[in-house]
């Protein structure tokens, strides 16, 4: 060694620029070697030097990586891989305080004692090494470097309250993963850094943190070894670690080494604890902030003077004790444990009998246990490698190929990929050893390629599990305050900067429901910022959309396609509802106003179209007096009023007033005053919505299915629903009001005092069975008396004609005595009132109901059984006896509804005959019927006689004339 060689110990806390100083000193010489504690740090320093001097003069040598150009000048190595005897001008060893490490300390102590540069040697570390270095290295100079920034203890914080740019430190893989998972859920994601990662995976993870994609780093104590990251705060999740043999508390200087990663350059840093870690004692925290630690007194040592005469002699030399009191014999390392195990294998002992064989065995035993398996399993693998090397001179290619092929997979979870990465590191190490494989270049490239593929897959797996890319991208762009680019596809899916963030439903943004916590906030904030121009574009398109793209729902919602954009609310008048739009605040008032204006136009046009007769009635200036007042009542009730509710007002209308109202389509029915055109399905649906708004209902009832004459009564429906839906409740079913008026016309011709039976036309227009019709009639105020009789055999046509001639029955085409001819076949003269004209025909509610006077909508399938089937179900047939049929006799009475007096009359219609009791079991024109046991009989007290004549009845004069003629 040159007599002028300078040895300097550069000591000080973290963030003093020691490593940077060593690199600059090395590059000032022609050749140099620098030893670093971690493979990751060696790669970082290698990249820095290559950036300054180029790759042709820089070598990287670690246990698993060897890049050595032909004209190498500068060697960047892990401390274990530092070449010896090269005579470099400069030598530096970083983190020299690791001499005290129980596992690797003996390697650093050996470099302290024996590694020297021809011109300069630097040892970089903490002040705790001053005493041991002074005792062991004669002529050493000391250089003190002060920290460039302050380090402050901030106590305990929850992980969920960690400030951005924080590193949370764990001391086990499980702990690191648990913390990273929690941060992903709460903060959007974290990068993961562990010593077991390959440099490629570690650099990719660090890049996520350094470029701001994530604000949090979860790491093991690997970050304490010189890795330069932009960390503002370091939090310890634990204060103890497993050192390979036992759990032990971390010493203050070890805590300081990790905490010192906070604050880089001139930026101050903070440190504290989190999770289950107890707060630091005041003295410990103060010592870390002031960089005051107890000096190291003992360094781990193992003899470098090894004897290879035999395995036993080699073991004895490794177990030798140090002569210097500053040094202490290192504990038994993994390589020595493996050597002891292999020495007991007979075949290995037989092979390792000379110096070269023992040296080869020792080299094999120094293969690190990257896999972290048991000592026995690791020794078994080393035995295989030693046998191949000793017997064949190299590990066979086919054996290497098989091992690598099993590892070369990128499927599986993080644990599976981590295991494969550990396994490939073993074979990478083997390939890097000179002379261990025949084609070194091929296998080094092959193992490196597999490691890179598995490393990339592991990085992707870590990122997928612990980083929400969407959130990280959006947060980064929001911090940079750049304009975000949003896109909305034809399905309403919103992407911001290419990341799916939710859906635009009408004019409301619905964020992705999978986003939680901070992720949801970031997604929502980014989306609303980016969607501002999209809202305006969409509002313009909506304003110009045709009415066919807009519709209202039965609950008063307003839809644009499949998306709700507003709802109707009650307005100042029943036919003038208002619009309440569903527009996000971020869209702005201008968009909301444009949407509201367009929807108000839509609903106003819809009402003017569907309620045109009613609006015409409202606007008619020629209506005066009582007619105008009644028109107001019609508008107020959406064109349908039960006659009983306005009986007095109807009575007060003169014929001129009624005529004026009829011109607008008002029909004065026996049961209901209504406008037939408003009974169609579309006006009915809108009428129910407007009525529900006027009533202040929370749940709007839906319109009955179109085309049905009768529907089941909904007991839970709000009062007045049947009328607004165009029906009248009668028993267990409700009948459409226009068909009820047709039925009333038929009933008007019947003798309700003596009793009558249902005709086929009555059953046909209602679409009911005889039992159902009886229930309906009771609901209308009639009594229904059930009976049985012998079924009459059909009479041949010729006999029927002869009998009819004898009885004076009308011939074909003439009306029958029973008055059962269809209403549409009567002439105007036959009708009791001239009002019964074409407007009497039922409203056509579907194409099948175009000729409503003759074609009747069928009853629902489950109800549409013929009356004959109902009768057949009750008849008592025997093999020889007569066939029995069921019939009902209807008379006017209070019926099930308990109505007072006789049924309401249609304008000009004669009053129904008062109910009266018939002879028991004596139906009209038939034999006395046998009353079956248990048969029900419906009866009611007949109403009081009322001789008053309605002066508004068009036949009043005729009736009075008849009375006067008596």
C-alpha positions, 0 to 999 in steps of 0.5 A, a space after each residue: 500500500 502506498 505510504 501516502 494512502 489517506 484513510 478518512 472516516 466521514 461520520 455524521 447523521 443521515 442527510 449529510 451527503 456522505 454517499 454523494 461526497 464519496 462518489 465525487 471523491 472516487 470519480 476524481 481518481 482513475 480507478 475506484 471501488 465503493 462497497 454499499 450495504 444493499 443491492 438496491 443502493 448499489 444499483 442506485 449509485 451505479 446508475 448515478 455514475 453511469 449517468 456521469 461517465 457512461 456504462 463502458 467504464 462502470 461495473 456493477 457486482 452484487 451477489 446476483 448481478 454482474 456487469 463488468 465492461 472490458 475497460 472498467 474503471 469504477 466498481 460499484 458493489 455490495 460489501 460482500 461482493 467487493 473484489 480484493 487485491 485489485 489495487 484501485 486508487 480509491 476504496 470506500 465502504 458505506 454504512 460502516 456502522 453495520 460492523 455491529 450487525 449480528 448477521 452481517 457485521 463480520 463482513 463490514 469489520 473485515 472491510 474496515 480492517 483490510 480494504 484499502 485504496 492506493 491513494 484514498 480510503 473512505 469509511 462512511 457511517 455514524 458517529 457511534 463508530 468513532 471509537 472502534 475505528 480509532 482503535 482498529 485503524 491506525 492513522 485514520 482521519 475523522 471528518 464530521 458532517 452535519 445534517 443539512 436539515 432538522 429532524 423533529 419528533 411529532 408523537 403518535 398519529 393514526 395511519 388514516 391521518 398520516 400526512 402526504 409524503 410519508 413513509 410507514 415502516 414495518 418489520 415483517 412482510 405481513 405487517 407491510 402488506 396490512 399497512 399498505 392495504 389500509 392506506 389504499 382504502 383510506 388514501 388511494 394507495 401506497 408504494 411498497 419497498 422491501 429488501 427482498 425485492 429485486 432492484 427492478 421491482 423496487 425501482 418501479 415501486 419507488 417511481 410510483 412514489 417519487 413521481 407523485 402517483 401515490 403519496 405514501 410509502 410502506 417499507 421495511 428498514 431497508 429504506 434506512 440504508 442510504 436510499 434517497 427518497 423525498 420523504 417528509 415524515 417517517 412513522 414506525 409501526 413497530 419498535 422491535 424486529 426479528 433479527 434472524 434469531 429472535 425479536 429484539 427492540 431497535 436501538 436508538 441509533 437504529 431508529 435514527 438511521 431509519 427516521 433520518 430518511 425524512 427530510 432531504 437536502 434542505 427540507 426539514 423532516 419529522 418522525 413518529 409512531 403509528 399503529 400499535 407502536 408505543 410513543 417513544 420515550 422522551 430521552 430516545 426522541 431527544 437523542 434522535 433529534 440531536 443525533 446523540 447515541 451511545 458509542 459502539 464498543 464491540 464489532 463483530 468479527 470472523 477470521 479471514 485467514 481460512 485454512 482449506 486443508 480439510 473441512 475440519 480445519 476450515 471450520 476451526 479457522 472460522 470459529 477462531 476468536 479475535 485477539 483485539 478486545 474491540 472485536 467479538 466473535 460473530 455468531 454462527 452465520 448461515 454459511 457456517 451452518 450449511 458447512 457443518 451440515 454438509 460435512 456430515 454427509 458421507 458423499 460430501 465428506 468423501 469428495 472434500 478431501 483436498 484443498 481445492 475441493 474444500 475451497 469449492 465446498 466453502 464457496 458453495 456454502 456461501 450461496 445465500 438462502 434467498 428462499 428463506 427455507 429451513 437450514 436442512 432444505 437449503 443444505 440439500 440444494 447446496 449438496 446437489 450444486 456441490 456434487 455437480 461442480 465437483 463431479 462435472 466441473 459445472 452445473 449441467 445445462 439441462 439441470 439449470 434449464 429445468 430449474 429456470 423453466 419451473 420459475 419462469 411464470 408470471 401468474 399467481 398472487 404477490 406471495 407466489 411471485 415473491 417466492 419465484 423471485 427468491 428462487 431465481 435469485 439463487 440461480 442468478 447467483 450460481 450463474 454469476 459465479 465464475 466457472 460454475 456454468 459452462 455458458 456463463 453469458 447465456 445463463 446470466 442473460 437467461 436468469 436476468 431475463 426471468 428475474 426481470 419478467 417476474 419482477 415486472 409481474 410482481 410490481 404489477 401485482 403490488 400496484 394492483 393490490 396496493 395502489 388505485 391507479 385511477 385515484 393516483 392519476 386523478 390526485 396527481 392531476 388535481 394537485 398540478 391544477 391542470 385541466 382534466 380531459 373527460 369523455 362520455 361515451 354513448 352509454 353515459 360512461 365517464 372517463 377522466 384522463 382515460 380512467 373510468 370514474 362513473 356515469 353521467 345519468 341525465 345531468 347528474 354524475 353518479 360516481 363509481 360505487 366501488 370507490 370508497 373514502 379518499 378514492 371516492 372524493 378524488 373521483 368525484 372532485 376530478 369528475 365534476 371538474 372535468 365534466 363542466 364543459 360536458 354539461 353544457 354540451 349535453 344541455 344544448 343537445 337536450 334543448 334541441 331534442 324532439 319531444 319523442 325523446 322525453 316522457 313522464 313516469 307514473 310517479 311524476 318523473 321526467 325522463 330523457 331516454 332512460 335517465 331521470 332529469 326532473 320531476 313534476 311538482 304541483 303548480 298554481 293550477 291543476 293543469 299547470 304543474 311546475 318542473 324541478 330539475 335534477 342537475 348537479 351544482 357543478 353544471 351551473 345555473 345556466 345549464 339548470 335553467 336551460 333544462 328546466 325551460 325545455 322540460 316546461 315546454 314539454 309538459 305544457 305541450 303534452 297537457 295542451 295536446 292530451 287535454 285539448 277538449 278540457 282546455 278549450 272548455 276553460 278558454 271558452 269566453 262565451 260560457 256564462 253564468 252556471 255553465 261557466 261555473 260548471 266548466 270550472 268544476 270540470 277543469 278542476 276535476 280533470 274532466 270527470 265528475 261523479 254525478 252524485 257530487 254535482 246533482 244539484 248543479 246539474 239540476 240547475 243547468 238549463 237546456 242552453 247551458 247543457 247544450 253549450 257544454 255538450 259542444 265541448 264534448 261534455 257528456 251527462 251520464 246517469 252515473 258520471 259527467 265526463 268528456 269521453 275523449 279524456 278516457 283514452 289511455 294517454 290522457 288517463 295516465 297524465 290525469 292520474 299524475 296531475 291529480 296525484 300532484 294536486 292531492 299531495 300524494 307521496 306514492 302516485 297510483 298507476 293507471 289500470 291496463 288499457 282495454 279492460 272493461 272491469 278491473 279489481 277494486 284496489 282497497 288501498 288506493 286513495 279516495 277518488 282514484 277510481 274516478 280519475 282512472 276512468 272507472 266506478 267502483 261496484 262491488 269487488 270490481 270497478 267498471 269503466 264509466 263509459 261502459 257503465 253508461 252503456 249498461 245503464 241504457 240496457 238496464 233502463 229498459 228492464 222492469 227493475 220492480 218486478 225483477 229481471 235477468 241478465 241478458 247476453 249483451 249485459 254479460 258481453 259488454 262487461 266481459 264478466 261471468 254471471 257470478 261476477 255480474 251479480 256482484 257488480 249489480 249489487 255494487 251498483 245498488 241492485 239486489 241479486 236473488 240467486 235461484 235454480 231451475 230446470 234448464 230449457 232444451 233449445 227449441 227448433 227454429 221452425 217451432 220457435 217461429 210458429 210460437 212467436 207468431 202465436 204470441 205476437 213476438 216481433 219478427 227478425 229485425 224488430 225490437 223485442 218486448 224485453 227491450 234487449 236490442 243493442 243501443 246502437 240499433 235504436 233510432 234517435 226517436 227511440 232514445 229518451 233524450 236527443 243527447 244519446 247520439 254518437 257521443 254515447 259510444 264508448 271511447 276507443 281505448 285501443 285498436 281492438 276497440 275501434 267500434 266500441 258499440 259492438 266490440 267489447 274488450 275482453 275480461 282478463 283471462 282468469 275471469 273470462 269464463 262464459 256464464 254457461 261454465 259458471 252455471 255448469 259448476 253449480 248445476 246438479 246433474 244426475 244421469 236420469 234427472 233434469 239438467 239444472 241451471 243457476 240464474 239471478 233475478 235483479 231488482 232495484 234496492 239499496 244493495 251492497 252499497 246502501 245507496 239511498 233512493 233510486 239510481 241516478 238518472 241520465 239526462 232525459 232518462 226515466 227513473 228506474 222502477 222502485 224495487 219490489 218483492 217478487 213471488 218466491 222462486 217465480 222467475 219471469 216466464 219460468 217455473 217456480 225454482 227449487 231453492 237449493 239448501 244453503 243458497 243466498 238470498 239478497 234483499 233490501 227494503 224498497 225505497 220510499 215512494 217519490 212522486 216528485 218529477 225532475 223539472 230538468 227531465 226533457 220528458 217532464 211535460 209528457 209525464 205530467 200530461 200522463 198524470 193529468 190524464 188519469 
